[in-house]
Amino acid sequence: QVQLVESGGGLVQPGGSLRLSCAASGFNFLTYVMAWYRQAPGNERELVAQINSAGVSTDYADSVKGRFTISRDNAKNTVYLQMNSLKPEDTAVYYCKAVRFGIIRWGQGTQVTVSS
């Protein structure tokens, strides 16, 4: 059974940090590009960060560059998103996505709320 399970979301004050995890199972994780997306109420889902299958190439949305870091542990079939210096505008549901040659898989999402 193909699964992407996100965890690590929650409520954090502005300036704080969170680390999201996405555990993959049921497919060959090593061959997939992995990404984090987010969707705030009333907004479209947007790309936050992505990492290639080997974990050596990354890309970030301008709004998170210098604050967020994506990484992956292929031995654990897990991708991470370290989020620092969080802002209220980072509040959204964060989704994990796996992509390979047009095959797309999504997780169920985890809520991140940045508020004082």
Stockholm file with secondary structure:
# STOCKHOLM 1.0

chainA/1-116         QVQLVESGGGLVQPGGSLRLSCAASGFNFLTYVMAWYRQAPGNERELVAQINSAGVSTDYADSVKGRFTISRDNAKNTVYLQMNSLKPEDTAVYYCKAVRFGIIRWGQGTQVTVSS
#=GR chainA/1-116 SS CCEEEEECCEEECTTCCEEEEEEEESSCGGGSEEEEEEECTTSCCEEEEEECTTSCCEEECTTTTTTEEEEEETTTTEEEEEECSCCGGGCEEEEEEEEETTEEEECCCEEEEECC
#=GC SS_cons         CCEEEEECCEEECTTCCEEEEEEEESSCGGGSEEEEEEECTTSCCEEEEEECTTSCCEEECTTTTTTEEEEEETTTTEEEEEECSCCGGGCEEEEEEEEETTEEEECCCEEEEECC
//
